[in-house]
Amino acid sequence: MSQAGATGEAHPLGFSAALLDAARAAGPPLLFGLRLWASVCLALYVAFWLELDNAYWAGTTAAIVCQPHLGASLRKGWFRMIGTVVGAVAIVVLTACFPQDRAAFLVGLALWCAAGALVATLLRNFAAYAAALAGYTAALIANDQLGATGGPNGDAFMLAIFRVSEIWIGIVCAGIVLAGTDFGRAPRQLAARFASLSAEISSRFRSMLALAASPSSDIQSIRDGLGLQQPVRRELNRRVIALHTVIDEAIGESSRLRYHSPVLQSALDGMLAALSAWRTVSGRLWRLPEAAARQEVAAVLRNIPPEAQSAPQQGDPTGLMADPIGMRRVFDAAVAKLIALPARTPSLRLFADQTARVLAGLSHALDGLTLLVAEPARRRSLGRVRFHVPDLWPAFINAGRAFVAIGAMELFWIVSAWPNGAFAITFTAIVVTLLAPTADAAYAFAYRFALGVVLGSIGAAIIEFAALPKVETFIGFSIVIGLYLVPVGALVAQPWQTPVFIAMTYNLVPLLAPANQMTYDTVQFYNAALAIVAGSVVGALSFRLLPPLSPAFRTHRALMRTLRDLRRIATHPAPPSREDWEGRMFSRLAALPNAATPLQRARLVTALAIGREIIELRRIVQGAELDSALTAFAQGNSTAAIERFNELDRRLAALPDSEPGTSLAMWPRALVLAICDGLDDHHAYFDTGADS
């Protein structure tokens, strides 16, 4: 009886705790919904006060710019400003070039939107958003100057001024509301991720070396440990690549970080380089006999300062966060000792150099961490961030789809003489340009977006004809739309069916089309709603009828292009620099589809390492043996290439030593060893290509 009573008394406490947890979880989304509502209302109020013709574009822009994270909102706002101006200039120029030629004007508009989709696919994150915006802003302004059957009316310049003004008002108002209510946390989150990833890479790499050097480890336990670390490295690669978005958000919250953005990019590249060097060490350990592995790894560990071996602990970022400058000095000292380490065998030289590369990459990561948390004024910029295009084909596919979809909607508009056809063209352009960079997820996102447009149209109709006629003041209007925007905006900030709620949020204001003197015309409303729905549906169907390149095909192209570039590095008289090659490969790793298999990812990482070693080897070694080995590699004959690399190794080994263990030939011999290991691991790929 007492036990039952105790159990019965526990239920209210459990229910209260669950209710409290639910309230805490709902707090941030609801707060975002309130910010979204306040931003839209402030933008509309300012636009009404200025008596702009289409004030609803200010409110719509405020809704679009609002993001759950402050950095994302501010960064998106800046790029939206840039894209809006570029699109406005483009439509003015297009109108000036074809003032009386309807067909040429509409073809030019479709081509401009296609160019926006192309550039948006080549760029990344908010820069891609700016390119897409430049494309569909031209369609948005053209919507206001085209008649029932097409053709510019010559008012492009003033319309561009008005639209840019309305959009900028929305951006500024959203920025004021968000900056005043959200102090931002993206730099702190980025610092925590830098520290956590650096700590985990350092700790797991050290544990691999410690296992190999342990007297109690046999060859099977070493290989078992190496096998377990392969999925760990792949997951770390994925997490490092995902930092691009967080870096953009952090830059949005800090103008200082924008100036030093190359430091952050170098930190990300350093972690990828560390993971690549870790793979090279792992591959050599797999091949070495137990005694040789234990002896040589122990020699490497003896030359790493104790501070670098004792901290940080696995996954624990506190040590790095507390003193990134001090840890960077420790890593730099370790790099210097490893480079100066006398090596009697090529494998020891390989272990020392690749371990130094791991620590040097982590040192670059600590540069970024220092910029974020410790004495940022003393960190200097490392120059410009180099731009690399992983593949042009997806961009051209997206551009062609945008041109066909927009052209088809333009043709339908002319044939049908639909009064709201220009509005449908605008939303077709929005969908096909804005979703172009999302690749495999584009159709699913577009489908859900179109569903959200339909649901949003129903909600807007209820507000327009059931609620708004009963209010007469702006405060009443704000309360009515708040009853819709706050809960729907809160749903945008959660991960379930986000595209649906985004569409429901973004399209409310253009459907209501609020003005100083409101009119409630059902025919006009349903025509506008039909235009938005039709444009969104056509945009979604375009991704089904002209789908993006499949993940398998994109992965195949990445591997084949990498193999072609590797063979060019081997034979071209002027190979690229190591930095240029690494940047090109890092961009391909970042663009690799999620559906790529572990083997395909391993081949790409191995190609990165082999290309880097070939570039270094060609810089320090000349001779017929090297040329013969590289020629065999370029011809797709890994077996012959390994034999000729071994001949080169024997020639280098025969060179006289000034002192035992200090031969300058040991460095190129280590490079040869790393290349042969990579070719042996993936000879099928290097011989016949990506499909083997």
C-alpha positions as CSV (number, residue, x, y, z in Angstrom):
1,M,0.0,0.0,0.0
2,S,2.8,2.4,0.9
3,Q,4.7,1.4,-2.2
4,A,1.6,2.2,-4.3
5,G,1.2,5.5,-2.6
6,A,4.9,6.3,-3.3
7,T,4.4,5.4,-6.9
8,G,1.3,7.5,-7.2
9,E,3.0,10.5,-5.7
10,A,5.9,10.2,-8.2
11,H,3.6,10.8,-11.2
12,P,2.9,14.5,-10.6
13,L,6.6,15.2,-10.1
14,G,7.5,13.3,-13.3
15,F,4.7,15.1,-15.2
16,S,6.0,18.5,-13.9
17,A,9.6,17.7,-14.9
18,A,8.4,16.6,-18.4
19,L,6.3,19.8,-18.7
20,L,9.3,21.9,-17.6
21,D,11.5,20.2,-20.2
22,A,8.9,20.8,-22.9
23,A,8.6,24.5,-21.9
24,R,12.4,24.9,-22.1
25,A,12.6,23.2,-25.5
26,A,9.7,25.4,-26.8
27,G,11.3,28.6,-25.5
28,P,13.9,29.3,-28.2
29,P,11.5,28.5,-31.2
30,L,8.8,30.7,-29.7
31,L,11.3,33.5,-29.1
32,F,12.3,33.3,-32.7
33,G,8.6,33.4,-33.7
34,L,8.2,36.6,-31.7
35,R,11.4,38.1,-33.3
36,L,10.0,37.2,-36.8
37,W,6.7,38.9,-36.0
38,A,8.3,42.0,-34.6
39,S,10.7,42.3,-37.7
40,V,7.8,42.0,-40.1
41,C,5.7,44.6,-38.2
42,L,8.5,47.1,-37.9
43,A,9.4,46.7,-41.6
44,L,5.7,47.2,-42.7
45,Y,5.3,50.2,-40.3
46,V,8.4,52.0,-41.8
47,A,7.3,51.2,-45.4
48,F,3.8,52.5,-44.6
49,W,5.2,55.7,-43.0
50,L,7.3,56.3,-46.1
51,E,4.2,55.6,-48.3
52,L,5.9,53.1,-50.5
53,D,3.8,51.6,-53.3
54,N,4.4,47.9,-52.4
55,A,5.2,48.0,-48.7
56,Y,4.6,44.3,-48.4
57,W,8.0,43.6,-50.0
58,A,9.6,45.2,-46.9
59,G,7.7,42.8,-44.7
60,T,8.4,39.8,-46.9
61,T,12.1,40.6,-46.9
62,A,12.1,40.9,-43.1
63,A,10.5,37.4,-42.8
64,I,13.0,35.9,-45.3
65,V,16.0,37.4,-43.6
66,C,15.0,36.3,-40.1
67,Q,16.9,33.1,-39.1
68,P,16.9,31.2,-35.8
69,H,20.6,32.2,-35.4
70,L,21.7,35.9,-35.3
71,G,24.9,35.4,-37.3
72,A,22.9,33.6,-40.1
73,S,20.4,36.5,-40.2
74,L,22.9,39.2,-40.3
75,R,25.1,37.4,-42.9
76,K,22.0,36.6,-45.0
77,G,21.0,40.3,-44.8
78,W,24.3,41.6,-46.1
79,F,24.3,39.2,-49.0
80,R,20.7,39.9,-49.7
81,M,21.6,43.6,-50.0
82,I,24.3,42.8,-52.5
83,G,22.2,40.4,-54.5
84,T,19.3,42.9,-54.6
85,V,21.5,45.6,-56.0
86,V,23.1,43.3,-58.6
87,G,19.6,42.1,-59.8
88,A,18.2,45.6,-59.9
89,V,21.1,46.8,-62.1
90,A,20.7,43.8,-64.3
91,I,17.0,44.4,-65.0
92,V,17.6,48.1,-65.7
93,V,20.4,47.2,-68.2
94,L,18.2,44.5,-69.8
95,T,15.3,46.9,-70.2
96,A,17.6,49.5,-71.8
97,C,18.9,46.9,-74.2
98,F,15.5,45.7,-75.3
99,P,13.0,48.5,-74.7
100,Q,10.6,47.4,-77.5
101,D,11.5,43.8,-78.0
102,R,9.3,41.5,-75.9
103,A,10.8,38.2,-77.0
104,A,14.4,39.3,-76.5
105,F,13.6,40.8,-73.1
106,L,12.0,37.7,-71.8
107,V,14.8,35.5,-73.2
108,G,17.3,37.8,-71.5
109,L,15.4,37.6,-68.2
110,A,15.4,33.8,-68.4
111,L,19.1,33.8,-69.2
112,W,19.9,36.1,-66.3
113,C,18.0,33.9,-63.9
114,A,19.9,30.9,-65.3
115,A,23.2,32.7,-64.7
116,G,22.1,33.3,-61.1
117,A,21.4,29.5,-60.7
118,L,24.8,28.7,-62.2
119,V,26.7,31.0,-59.9
120,A,24.7,30.0,-56.9
121,T,25.7,26.3,-57.5
122,L,29.4,27.2,-57.8
123,L,29.4,29.3,-54.6
124,R,28.6,28.2,-51.0
125,N,26.3,29.2,-48.2
126,F,25.2,32.8,-48.1
127,A,27.3,33.8,-51.2
128,A,25.3,31.2,-53.1
129,Y,22.1,32.9,-51.7
130,A,23.3,36.3,-53.0
131,A,23.8,34.9,-56.5
132,A,20.3,33.3,-56.5
133,L,18.8,36.5,-55.2
134,A,20.5,38.5,-58.0
135,G,18.7,36.2,-60.4
136,Y,15.2,36.3,-59.1
137,T,15.3,40.0,-58.0
138,A,15.4,40.8,-61.7
139,A,12.2,38.7,-62.2
140,L,10.6,40.4,-59.2
141,I,11.2,43.9,-60.6
142,A,10.2,42.7,-64.1
143,N,6.9,41.5,-62.6
144,D,5.9,45.1,-61.9
145,Q,6.7,46.5,-65.3
146,L,5.4,43.8,-67.6
147,G,1.8,44.0,-69.0
148,A,-0.7,41.2,-69.3
149,T,1.1,39.6,-72.2
150,G,4.7,40.6,-71.6
151,G,7.0,43.5,-72.7
152,P,8.7,46.1,-70.5
153,N,7.0,49.5,-70.0
154,G,10.1,51.5,-69.5
155,D,9.7,52.2,-65.8
156,A,12.5,49.7,-64.8
157,F,14.8,52.3,-63.2
158,M,12.2,53.8,-60.8
159,L,10.8,50.3,-60.0
160,A,14.3,49.1,-59.2
161,I,14.8,52.1,-56.9
162,F,11.5,51.3,-55.1
163,R,12.1,47.6,-54.8
164,V,15.7,48.0,-53.6
165,S,14.4,50.5,-51.0
166,E,11.7,48.2,-49.8
167,I,14.0,45.2,-49.6
168,W,16.7,47.2,-47.7
169,I,14.1,48.5,-45.3
170,G,13.1,44.9,-44.5
171,I,16.8,43.9,-44.1
172,V,17.6,46.8,-41.8
173,C,14.4,46.3,-39.7
174,A,15.1,42.6,-39.2
175,G,18.7,43.3,-38.3
176,I,17.6,45.9,-35.7
177,V,15.1,43.5,-34.1
178,L,17.5,40.6,-34.1
179,A,20.6,42.5,-32.9
180,G,18.5,44.1,-30.1
181,T,17.1,40.8,-28.8
182,D,19.8,38.2,-29.6
183,F,23.4,38.8,-28.5
184,G,24.6,36.0,-30.7
185,R,26.6,32.9,-29.9
186,A,28.0,31.7,-33.2
187,P,31.7,32.7,-32.5
188,R,31.5,30.8,-29.1
189,Q,30.0,27.8,-30.8
190,L,32.6,27.9,-33.5
191,A,35.4,28.1,-30.9
192,A,33.9,25.1,-29.0
193,R,33.8,23.1,-32.2
194,F,37.3,24.0,-33.2
195,A,38.5,23.0,-29.8
196,S,36.5,19.8,-29.6
197,L,37.6,18.6,-33.1
198,S,41.2,19.5,-32.5
199,A,41.2,17.7,-29.1
200,E,39.6,14.6,-30.6
201,I,42.0,14.5,-33.6
202,S,45.0,15.0,-31.4
203,S,43.8,12.5,-28.8
204,R,42.8,9.7,-31.2
205,F,46.0,10.1,-33.2
206,R,48.1,9.9,-30.0
207,S,46.2,6.8,-28.9
208,M,47.0,5.1,-32.2
209,L,50.7,5.9,-31.8
210,A,50.6,4.7,-28.2
211,L,49.0,1.4,-29.2
212,A,51.7,0.8,-31.8
213,A,54.5,1.6,-29.4
214,S,53.1,-0.4,-26.5
215,P,55.2,-3.5,-25.6
216,S,52.0,-5.4,-24.9
217,S,50.6,-4.9,-28.4
218,D,50.9,-7.5,-31.0
219,I,50.4,-7.1,-34.7
220,Q,46.8,-8.2,-34.6
221,S,45.8,-5.8,-31.9
222,I,47.5,-3.0,-33.7
223,R,45.6,-3.8,-36.9
224,D,42.4,-4.2,-35.1
225,G,42.9,-0.7,-33.6
226,L,43.7,0.8,-37.0
227,G,40.6,-0.8,-38.5
228,L,38.4,0.8,-35.8
229,Q,39.8,4.2,-36.4
230,Q,38.8,4.3,-40.1
231,P,35.1,5.2,-39.5
232,V,36.3,7.6,-36.8
233,R,38.4,9.5,-39.4
234,R,35.5,9.6,-41.8
235,E,33.1,11.0,-39.2
236,L,35.7,13.6,-38.2
237,N,36.1,14.6,-41.9
238,R,32.4,15.1,-42.1
239,R,32.3,17.2,-39.0
240,V,35.2,19.4,-40.2
241,I,33.6,20.0,-43.6
242,A,30.3,21.0,-41.8
243,L,32.1,23.9,-40.1
244,H,31.7,26.0,-43.3
245,T,28.2,27.0,-42.3
246,V,29.2,27.8,-38.7
247,I,32.1,29.9,-39.9
248,D,29.7,31.9,-42.1
249,E,27.4,32.5,-39.1
250,A,30.3,33.6,-36.9
251,I,31.5,36.0,-39.6
252,G,27.9,37.5,-39.7
253,E,28.1,38.4,-36.1
254,S,31.6,39.9,-36.1
255,S,33.1,42.3,-38.6
256,R,36.5,41.5,-37.1
257,L,36.1,37.9,-38.1
258,R,35.2,39.0,-41.6
259,Y,38.6,40.7,-42.0
260,H,40.4,37.6,-40.6
261,S,38.3,35.0,-42.5
262,P,41.4,33.5,-44.2
263,V,42.6,32.4,-40.7
264,L,39.4,30.5,-40.1
265,Q,39.6,28.9,-43.6
266,S,43.2,27.9,-42.9
267,A,42.1,26.4,-39.5
268,L,39.6,24.2,-41.3
269,D,42.1,23.2,-44.0
270,G,44.6,22.4,-41.3
271,M,42.3,19.9,-39.7
272,L,41.6,18.2,-43.1
273,A,45.4,18.1,-43.7
274,A,45.9,16.5,-40.3
275,L,43.3,13.8,-41.0
276,S,45.0,13.1,-44.3
277,A,48.4,12.7,-42.7
278,W,46.9,10.5,-40.0
279,R,45.6,8.2,-42.8
280,T,49.2,8.0,-44.2
281,V,50.7,7.0,-40.9
282,S,47.9,4.4,-40.4
283,G,48.6,2.9,-43.8
284,R,52.3,2.5,-43.0
285,L,51.7,1.0,-39.6
286,W,49.5,-1.7,-41.2
287,R,52.4,-2.8,-43.3
288,L,55.3,-2.7,-40.8
289,P,56.3,-5.7,-38.8
290,E,55.4,-5.5,-35.1
291,A,59.0,-4.9,-33.8
292,A,59.8,-2.2,-36.4
293,A,56.5,-0.4,-35.8
294,R,57.0,-0.4,-32.0
295,Q,60.6,0.8,-32.2
296,E,60.0,3.6,-34.8
297,V,56.8,4.9,-33.3
298,A,58.4,5.0,-29.8
299,A,61.2,7.1,-31.4
300,V,58.6,9.5,-32.7
301,L,56.8,9.7,-29.3
302,R,60.1,10.4,-27.5
303,N,60.5,13.5,-29.7
304,I,57.1,15.0,-28.9
305,P,57.2,17.3,-25.9
306,P,55.3,15.9,-22.8
307,E,52.8,18.8,-22.9
308,A,51.7,17.8,-26.4
309,Q,51.3,14.2,-25.3
310,S,49.4,14.9,-22.1
311,A,46.8,17.4,-23.4
312,P,44.1,17.7,-24.5
313,Q,42.1,14.7,-23.5
314,Q,39.8,13.0,-26.0
315,G,36.8,15.3,-26.9
316,D,37.6,17.6,-24.0
317,P,38.0,21.2,-25.4
318,T,38.6,22.9,-22.1
319,G,42.4,22.8,-22.2
320,L,42.5,24.2,-25.7
321,M,39.9,26.8,-24.9
322,A,41.7,28.0,-21.8
323,D,45.1,28.5,-23.5
324,P,45.1,28.1,-27.3
325,I,48.3,30.3,-27.7
326,G,50.2,28.1,-25.2
327,M,49.1,24.9,-26.9
328,R,50.0,26.3,-30.3
329,R,53.5,26.9,-29.1
330,V,53.7,23.3,-27.7
331,F,52.6,22.0,-31.1
332,D,55.0,24.2,-33.0
333,A,57.9,23.0,-30.8
334,A,56.9,19.4,-31.4
335,V,56.8,20.0,-35.2
336,A,60.3,21.5,-35.1
337,K,61.7,18.5,-33.1
338,L,60.0,16.0,-35.4
339,I,61.4,17.7,-38.6
340,A,64.9,17.7,-37.0
341,L,64.6,14.0,-35.9
342,P,67.5,11.9,-37.3
343,A,65.9,9.0,-39.2
344,R,67.8,5.8,-40.1
345,T,64.9,4.3,-42.2
346,P,62.4,5.8,-44.7
347,S,59.5,4.6,-42.5
348,L,60.8,6.5,-39.5
349,R,61.2,9.6,-41.6
350,L,57.6,9.1,-42.9
351,F,56.3,8.7,-39.3
352,A,58.2,11.8,-38.2
353,D,57.1,14.0,-41.1
354,Q,53.5,12.9,-41.2
355,T,53.2,13.3,-37.4
356,A,54.7,16.8,-37.8
357,R,52.0,17.4,-40.5
358,V,49.3,16.3,-38.1
359,L,50.5,18.7,-35.4
360,A,51.1,21.5,-37.9
361,G,47.5,21.2,-39.1
362,L,46.3,21.3,-35.5
363,S,48.4,24.4,-35.0
364,H,46.5,26.1,-37.8
365,A,43.3,25.1,-36.1
366,L,44.6,26.7,-32.9
367,D,45.3,29.8,-34.9
368,G,41.5,30.0,-35.6
369,L,40.7,29.2,-32.0
370,T,43.0,32.0,-30.9
371,L,41.3,34.4,-33.2
372,L,38.0,33.5,-31.6
373,V,38.8,33.4,-27.9
374,A,42.3,34.8,-27.0
375,E,44.0,38.0,-28.0
376,P,42.3,38.3,-31.4
377,A,43.9,41.6,-32.2
378,R,47.3,39.9,-32.4
379,R,46.2,37.4,-35.0
380,R,47.0,38.4,-38.5
381,S,45.2,37.6,-41.8
382,L,46.8,34.9,-43.9
383,G,45.9,36.5,-47.3
384,R,43.0,35.7,-49.5
385,V,40.8,32.6,-49.5
386,R,41.3,30.8,-52.8
387,F,38.2,29.8,-54.6
388,H,38.1,26.3,-56.2
389,V,35.2,24.8,-58.3
390,P,34.7,21.1,-57.6
391,D,32.7,20.5,-60.8
392,L,31.0,22.7,-63.4
393,W,28.5,20.1,-64.7
394,P,26.0,20.5,-61.8
395,A,26.1,24.2,-62.3
396,F,25.3,24.0,-66.0
397,I,22.5,21.5,-65.3
398,N,20.9,23.9,-62.8
399,A,21.3,26.8,-65.2
400,G,19.7,24.9,-68.0
401,R,16.8,23.8,-65.8
402,A,16.2,27.4,-64.7
403,F,16.2,28.7,-68.3
404,V,13.7,26.0,-69.4
405,A,11.4,26.4,-66.4
406,I,11.2,30.2,-66.6
407,G,11.0,30.2,-70.4
408,A,8.1,27.7,-70.2
409,M,6.2,29.9,-67.7
410,E,6.9,33.0,-69.8
411,L,5.5,31.2,-72.9
412,F,2.4,30.0,-71.0
413,W,1.8,33.6,-69.8
414,I,2.0,35.0,-73.3
415,V,-0.3,32.4,-74.7
416,S,-2.9,32.5,-71.9
417,A,-2.7,36.3,-71.3
418,W,-3.0,35.6,-67.6
419,P,-3.0,38.9,-65.7
420,N,-0.9,37.4,-62.8
421,G,1.4,35.4,-65.0
422,A,4.3,37.7,-64.3
423,F,3.9,36.9,-60.6
424,A,4.0,33.2,-61.4
425,I,7.2,33.8,-63.3
426,T,8.7,35.4,-60.2
427,F,8.0,32.5,-58.0
428,T,9.2,30.0,-60.6
429,A,12.4,31.9,-60.7
430,I,12.6,31.9,-56.9
431,V,12.2,28.2,-56.6
432,V,14.6,27.1,-59.4
433,T,17.4,29.6,-58.5
434,L,17.2,29.4,-54.7
435,L,17.1,25.6,-54.5
436,A,19.6,25.0,-57.3
437,P,22.6,24.5,-54.8
438,T,20.7,21.9,-52.7
439,A,21.3,19.1,-55.3
440,D,19.8,15.8,-54.2
441,A,17.4,17.5,-51.7
442,A,16.1,20.1,-54.2
443,Y,13.0,18.2,-55.3
444,A,11.9,17.1,-51.8
445,F,12.5,20.7,-50.6
446,A,10.6,22.2,-53.5
447,Y,7.7,19.8,-53.1
448,R,7.4,20.6,-49.4
449,F,7.8,24.3,-50.2
450,A,4.9,24.1,-52.7
451,L,2.8,22.3,-50.1
452,G,3.6,25.1,-47.6
453,V,2.5,27.6,-50.2
454,V,-0.9,25.9,-50.5
455,L,-1.3,25.8,-46.7
456,G,-0.1,29.4,-46.4
457,S,-2.6,30.5,-49.0
458,I,-5.4,29.0,-47.0
459,G,-4.2,30.7,-43.8
460,A,-3.8,34.0,-45.6
461,A,-7.3,33.8,-47.0
462,I,-8.7,33.3,-43.5
463,I,-6.8,36.3,-42.2
464,E,-7.6,38.4,-45.3
465,F,-11.4,37.9,-45.3
466,A,-12.3,36.8,-41.8
467,A,-10.0,38.8,-39.5
468,L,-8.5,41.9,-41.1
469,P,-11.9,43.5,-42.1
470,K,-12.7,43.7,-38.4
471,V,-9.6,45.8,-37.4
472,E,-8.9,49.4,-38.4
473,T,-5.5,50.2,-36.8
474,F,-2.0,49.1,-37.5
475,I,-1.8,47.6,-33.9
476,G,-4.9,45.5,-34.6
477,F,-3.4,44.4,-38.0
478,S,-0.1,43.5,-36.2
479,I,-1.9,41.4,-33.6
480,V,-3.9,39.5,-36.2
481,I,-0.8,38.5,-38.3
482,G,1.0,37.8,-35.0
483,L,-1.5,35.1,-34.2
484,Y,-0.3,33.4,-37.4
485,L,3.4,34.4,-37.6
486,V,4.5,33.6,-34.1
487,P,3.4,29.9,-34.0
488,V,4.4,29.2,-37.6
489,G,7.7,31.0,-37.1
490,A,8.3,28.9,-34.1
491,L,7.8,25.8,-36.2
492,V,10.4,27.1,-38.7
493,A,13.0,26.9,-35.9
494,Q,12.4,23.1,-35.4
495,P,13.7,20.3,-37.6
496,W,10.4,18.7,-38.7
497,Q,9.0,19.7,-42.1
498,T,10.9,22.9,-42.1
499,P,10.4,23.8,-45.8
500,V,6.6,23.6,-45.3
501,F,6.7,26.2,-42.5
502,I,9.2,28.4,-44.3
503,A,6.8,28.7,-47.3
504,M,3.9,29.4,-44.9
505,T,5.9,32.2,-43.3
506,Y,7.5,33.8,-46.4
507,N,4.3,34.0,-48.5
508,L,1.9,35.4,-46.0
509,V,2.7,39.0,-46.5
510,P,2.8,39.1,-50.3
511,L,-0.6,37.3,-50.3
512,L,-2.1,39.8,-47.9
513,A,-0.5,42.7,-49.8
514,P,-1.1,45.1,-46.9
515,A,-1.4,48.8,-47.9
516,N,-2.3,52.1,-46.2
517,Q,-5.7,51.7,-47.7
518,M,-6.6,48.1,-47.6
519,T,-8.9,46.5,-50.2
520,Y,-10.4,43.1,-49.9
521,D,-10.8,41.9,-53.5
522,T,-11.4,38.1,-53.6
523,V,-10.6,37.8,-57.3
524,Q,-7.3,39.6,-56.9
525,F,-6.4,37.6,-53.9
526,Y,-7.1,34.2,-55.5
527,N,-5.3,35.2,-58.7
528,A,-2.2,36.1,-56.7
529,A,-2.5,32.9,-54.6
530,L,-2.9,30.9,-57.8
531,A,0.2,32.6,-59.3
532,I,2.3,31.8,-56.3
533,V,1.1,28.2,-56.1
534,A,1.6,27.7,-59.9
535,G,5.1,29.2,-59.9
536,S,6.1,27.1,-56.9
537,V,4.6,23.9,-58.5
538,V,6.3,24.5,-61.8
539,G,9.6,25.1,-60.0
540,A,9.2,21.8,-58.1
541,L,8.2,19.9,-61.2
542,S,11.3,21.2,-63.0
543,F,13.5,19.4,-60.5
544,R,11.6,16.2,-61.2
545,L,11.6,16.5,-65.1
546,L,15.2,17.8,-65.2
547,P,16.7,16.2,-62.1
548,P,20.2,17.1,-60.7
549,L,23.1,14.8,-61.4
550,S,22.8,11.7,-59.3
551,P,25.0,11.3,-56.3
552,A,26.7,8.2,-57.9
553,F,27.5,10.1,-61.1
554,R,28.8,13.2,-59.2
555,T,31.0,10.9,-57.1
556,H,32.2,9.1,-60.2
557,R,33.1,12.5,-61.8
558,A,34.9,13.7,-58.7
559,L,37.1,10.5,-58.7
560,M,37.8,10.6,-62.4
561,R,38.6,14.3,-62.4
562,T,40.9,13.7,-59.5
563,L,42.6,10.9,-61.3
564,R,43.0,13.0,-64.4
565,D,44.5,15.9,-62.3
566,L,46.9,13.4,-60.5
567,R,48.2,12.1,-63.9
568,R,48.7,15.7,-65.0
569,I,50.6,16.5,-61.9
570,A,52.9,13.5,-62.6
571,T,53.7,14.5,-66.2
572,H,53.1,18.3,-66.6
573,P,56.2,20.4,-66.8
574,A,54.7,22.9,-64.3
575,P,52.7,21.1,-61.6
576,P,50.5,23.1,-59.2
577,S,51.7,24.2,-55.8
578,R,51.0,22.0,-52.9
579,E,48.6,24.6,-51.4
580,D,46.7,24.8,-54.7
581,W,46.4,21.1,-54.9
582,E,45.2,20.8,-51.3
583,G,42.7,23.5,-51.8
584,R,41.3,21.9,-54.9
585,M,41.0,18.5,-53.1
586,F,39.4,20.0,-50.0
587,S,36.7,21.6,-52.1
588,R,36.0,18.2,-53.8
589,L,35.8,16.5,-50.4
590,A,33.4,19.1,-49.2
591,A,31.2,18.7,-52.3
592,L,31.2,14.9,-52.2
593,P,27.6,13.6,-51.9
594,N,26.6,12.0,-48.6
595,A,25.8,8.8,-50.5
596,A,29.5,8.3,-51.5
597,T,30.8,5.0,-50.1
598,P,33.6,4.8,-47.5
599,L,35.8,3.3,-50.2
600,Q,35.2,6.2,-52.6
601,R,36.0,8.7,-49.8
602,A,39.1,6.8,-48.9
603,R,40.2,6.9,-52.6
604,L,39.8,10.7,-52.7
605,V,41.7,11.2,-49.5
606,T,44.5,8.9,-50.7
607,A,44.6,10.8,-54.0
608,L,45.0,14.0,-52.0
609,A,48.0,12.5,-50.2
610,I,49.7,11.0,-53.3
611,G,49.3,14.3,-55.2
612,R,50.9,16.2,-52.4
613,E,53.8,13.8,-52.1
614,I,54.4,13.8,-55.9
615,I,54.5,17.6,-56.0
616,E,57.1,17.6,-53.1
617,L,59.1,14.8,-54.8
618,R,59.3,16.5,-58.1
619,R,60.5,19.6,-56.4
620,I,63.6,17.9,-54.8
621,V,64.4,14.9,-57.1
622,Q,65.3,14.8,-60.7
623,G,66.3,11.9,-62.9
624,A,65.3,9.1,-65.3
625,E,64.0,6.8,-62.5
626,L,61.5,9.4,-61.2
627,D,60.4,10.3,-64.8
628,S,59.9,6.6,-65.6
629,A,57.9,5.9,-62.4
630,L,55.7,9.0,-62.9
631,T,55.1,8.0,-66.6
632,A,54.0,4.5,-65.5
633,F,51.7,6.1,-62.9
634,A,50.2,8.4,-65.5
635,Q,49.6,5.5,-67.9
636,G,47.6,3.7,-65.2
637,N,50.1,0.9,-64.4
638,S,50.5,1.0,-60.6
639,T,52.6,-2.2,-60.5
640,A,55.2,-0.8,-62.9
641,A,55.1,2.5,-61.1
642,I,55.8,0.9,-57.7
643,E,58.7,-1.1,-59.2
644,R,60.2,2.0,-60.6
645,F,59.7,4.0,-57.4
646,N,61.5,1.2,-55.6
647,E,64.4,1.6,-58.1
648,L,64.4,5.3,-57.3
649,D,64.5,4.4,-53.6
650,R,67.5,2.1,-54.2
651,R,69.3,4.9,-56.0
652,L,68.6,7.3,-53.2
653,A,69.7,4.8,-50.6
654,A,73.0,4.4,-52.4
655,L,73.9,8.0,-52.1
656,P,76.7,8.6,-49.6
657,D,75.7,9.9,-46.1
658,S,77.6,12.7,-44.4
659,E,76.4,11.3,-41.0
660,P,74.3,8.2,-40.4
661,G,70.7,9.0,-39.9
662,T,71.0,12.6,-41.3
663,S,71.0,11.9,-45.0
664,L,69.0,14.4,-47.1
665,A,68.0,11.5,-49.2
666,M,65.8,10.1,-46.4
667,W,63.1,12.7,-47.0
668,P,62.5,11.8,-50.7
669,R,62.7,8.1,-49.7
670,A,59.9,8.7,-47.2
671,L,57.8,10.4,-49.9
672,V,58.4,7.5,-52.2
673,L,57.3,5.1,-49.4
674,A,54.1,7.1,-48.9
675,I,53.3,7.1,-52.6
676,C,53.9,3.3,-52.9
677,D,51.7,2.7,-49.9
678,G,48.8,4.7,-51.4
679,L,49.2,3.0,-54.8
680,D,49.2,-0.4,-53.2
681,D,46.1,0.3,-51.2
682,H,44.0,1.5,-54.1
683,H,45.8,0.2,-57.2
684,A,42.5,-0.7,-58.9
685,Y,41.4,2.9,-58.8
686,F,44.7,4.3,-60.0
687,D,44.9,1.7,-62.8
688,T,41.5,1.8,-64.3
689,G,39.5,4.6,-62.7
690,A,36.6,5.3,-60.4
691,D,34.4,2.3,-61.3
692,S,36.9,-0.4,-60.4
